Amino acid sequence: MRVLLTGATGLLGGALVDLLLSGGHEPRCLVRMGSPNASRLDPSRVEVVRGDAASARDVRGALVGADSLVHVAGIEHAPPVVEAAREAGVPRLVVVGSTSAHSAYEFRSGPKLRMEGVVRASGLDWTIVRPTMIYGSERDKNVHRLLRFLDRSPVFPIFGPGTNLWQPVYHHDCARGTYEALVRPAAVGRSYDLPGAGPLPYRALVEIAARALGREPRLVGLPLEPIRRALLLAETLRLPLPIKSQQVLRMREDKAYPYDDARRDLDYAPRPFEVGVALEVARLREVGMLKPEFS
Ligand SMILES: NC(=O)c1ccc[n+]([C@@H]2O[C@H](COP(=O)([O-])OP(=O)(O)OC[C@H]3O[C@@H](n4cnc5c(N)ncnc54)[C@H](OP(=O)(O)O)[C@@H]3O)[C@@H](O)[C@H]2O)c1
């Protein structure tokens, strides 16, 4: 199958390229002009076309001769992506959204749900996959920072009680779920959450990450509510802030999701965080982003 892939230079897209190749497919990657990450793609293995996922014209042009489209580069681009797939006559579309579509906070879930609605109403053979927080290499935006902090500091601040649940997914597992969603006919017209193996309280997640490094930092609890109230006051006074009070509320929200549908239709079986984070530690040591073991 010739698959147009957006987001191939990113964390999830990079893992998906490898799966498509090993499955005997031909990935064609839509890469932005000026992408700082274009050199991550090997043109001898994949076809690279330049264009922006926000432009229906670019996507339509890149779809000529393709059988399907996997859109990883942000569900906010669903309108031009759907328009392009329709006009190009490419019916099969897999779109990567986010489990933040399940948030009780409208500012998080609303935009995602509206974009999911565009995909569902497309008339195409669509599938939506929703990852939780993705981790697994120096390309992730969260766990690699946590690991680097834990590696350097004997103390780690936990905002709030640290009991709220997280279920991060290893990038290869998320890519596998996305790949299976593309190739399995049962996935057409369905949405799947793609979380990690099981929910973990934030405090436990930090402890597991520290153990993977061979560290035992002192976890210091900091109250969250006074911080939220101070942010709220600063917002009323229109002071510039690095974080919004609403985001603090979201930090307290449980982010744990069952994945029975994905297990049933996609044979989805993500690895536990203990296993994935040990792989990430090894990777970060290999690329010199963490101190070598026993230093
Ligand atoms: N990371 C998470 O924790 C997480 C959680 C839930 C859902 N998701 C969703 O999963 C998807 C993949 O996440 P990720 O962590 O792999 O992201 P990432 O590493 O930041 O990669 C994003 C990719 O999208 C490309 N891209 C962004 N805007 C584009 C545009 N307008 N046109 C063409 N390409 C564009 C980037 O290209 P450049 O090389 O040009 O930057 C890059 O290849 C995203 O849709 C994200 O919203 C991620």
The ligand as an SDF file (V2000), in Angstrom:
LIG
                    3D

 48 52  0  0  0  0  0  0  0  0999 V2000
    3.2900   13.6230   22.2600 N   0  0  0  0  0  0  0  0  0  0  0  0
    2.2540   13.3820   23.0350 C   0  0  0  0  0  0  0  0  0  0  0  0
    2.3800   13.2290   24.2630 O   0  0  0  0  0  0  0  0  0  0  0  0
    0.8780   13.2660   22.4210 C   0  0  0  0  0  0  0  0  0  0  0  0
   -0.2280   12.9640   23.2250 C   0  0  0  0  0  0  0  0  0  0  0  0
   -1.4880   12.8300   22.6360 C   0  0  0  0  0  0  0  0  0  0  0  0
   -1.6240   13.0420   21.2630 C   0  0  0  0  0  0  0  0  0  0  0  0
   -0.5380   13.3610   20.5210 N   0  0  0  0  0  0  0  0  0  0  0  0
   -0.7200   13.5700   19.0790 C   0  0  0  0  0  0  0  0  0  0  0  0
    0.0640   12.6040   18.3920 O   0  0  0  0  0  0  0  0  0  0  0  0
    0.5990   13.1700   17.2030 C   0  0  0  0  0  0  0  0  0  0  0  0
    2.0820   12.9400   17.1370 C   0  0  0  0  0  0  0  0  0  0  0  0
    2.7090   13.4340   18.2980 O   0  0  0  0  0  0  0  0  0  0  0  0
    4.3020   13.4780   18.3620 P   0  0  0  0  0  0  0  0  0  0  0  0
    4.6710   13.5060   19.8040 O   0  0  0  0  0  0  0  0  0  0  0  0
    4.9000   12.4480   17.4670 O   0  0  0  0  0  0  0  0  0  0  0  0
    4.5850   14.9270   17.7750 O   0  0  0  0  0  0  0  0  0  0  0  0
    5.9700   15.5740   17.3700 P   0  0  0  0  0  0  0  0  0  0  0  0
    7.1100   14.7110   17.7500 O   0  0  0  0  0  0  0  0  0  0  0  0
    5.9310   16.9890   17.8300 O   0  0  0  0  0  0  0  0  0  0  0  0
    5.8830   15.5850   15.7760 O   0  0  0  0  0  0  0  0  0  0  0  0
    4.9550   16.3660   15.1060 C   0  0  0  0  0  0  0  0  0  0  0  0
    5.1360   16.0720   13.6270 C   0  0  0  0  0  0  0  0  0  0  0  0
    4.1380   16.7810   12.8720 O   0  0  0  0  0  0  0  0  0  0  0  0
    4.7980   17.5670   11.9030 C   0  0  0  0  0  0  0  0  0  0  0  0
    3.9810   18.7390   11.6320 N   0  0  0  0  0  0  0  0  0  0  0  0
    3.4710   19.6190   12.5520 C   0  0  0  0  0  0  0  0  0  0  0  0
    2.7310   20.5550   11.9320 N   0  0  0  0  0  0  0  0  0  0  0  0
    2.7690   20.2570   10.6120 C   0  0  0  0  0  0  0  0  0  0  0  0
    2.2050   20.8440    9.4560 C   0  0  0  0  0  0  0  0  0  0  0  0
    1.4390   21.9650    9.5320 N   0  0  0  0  0  0  0  0  0  0  0  0
    2.4280   20.2690    8.2490 N   0  0  0  0  0  0  0  0  0  0  0  0
    3.2040   19.1590    8.1510 C   0  0  0  0  0  0  0  0  0  0  0  0
    3.7660   18.5510    9.1980 N   0  0  0  0  0  0  0  0  0  0  0  0
    3.5610   19.1020   10.4170 C   0  0  0  0  0  0  0  0  0  0  0  0
    6.1520   17.8830   12.5020 C   0  0  0  0  0  0  0  0  0  0  0  0
    7.0270   18.2630   11.4850 O   0  0  0  0  0  0  0  0  0  0  0  0
    8.3350   19.2240   11.6860 P   0  0  0  0  0  0  0  0  0  0  0  0
    9.5010   18.3050   11.5400 O   0  0  0  0  0  0  0  0  0  0  0  0
    8.2170   20.2210   10.5820 O   0  0  0  0  0  0  0  0  0  0  0  0
    8.2320   19.8580   13.0360 O   0  0  0  0  0  0  0  0  0  0  0  0
    6.4870   16.5120   13.1010 C   0  0  0  0  0  0  0  0  0  0  0  0
    6.8750   15.6100   12.0910 O   0  0  0  0  0  0  0  0  0  0  0  0
    0.1770   14.6370   17.1920 C   0  0  0  0  0  0  0  0  0  0  0  0
   -0.9700   14.7560   16.4170 O   0  0  0  0  0  0  0  0  0  0  0  0
   -0.1570   14.9170   18.6280 C   0  0  0  0  0  0  0  0  0  0  0  0
   -1.1500   15.9150   18.7780 O   0  0  0  0  0  0  0  0  0  0  0  0
    0.7010   13.4700   21.0440 C   0  0  0  0  0  0  0  0  0  0  0  0
  1  2  1  0
  2  3  2  0
  2  4  1  0
  4  5  1  0
  4 48  2  0
  5  6  2  0
  6  7  1  0
  7  8  2  0
  8  9  1  0
  8 48  1  0
  9 10  1  0
  9 46  1  0
 10 11  1  0
 11 12  1  0
 11 44  1  0
 12 13  1  0
 13 14  1  0
 14 15  2  0
 14 16  1  0
 14 17  1  0
 17 18  1  0
 18 19  2  0
 18 20  1  0
 18 21  1  0
 21 22  1  0
 22 23  1  0
 23 24  1  0
 23 42  1  0
 24 25  1  0
 25 26  1  0
 25 36  1  0
 26 27  1  0
 26 35  1  0
 27 28  2  0
 28 29  1  0
 29 30  1  0
 29 35  2  0
 30 31  1  0
 30 32  2  0
 32 33  1  0
 33 34  2  0
 34 35  1  0
 36 37  1  0
 36 42  1  0
 37 38  1  0
 38 39  2  0
 38 40  1  0
 38 41  1  0
 42 43  1  0
 44 45  1  0
 44 46  1  0
 46 47  1  0
M  CHG  2   8   1  16  -1
M  END
$$$$
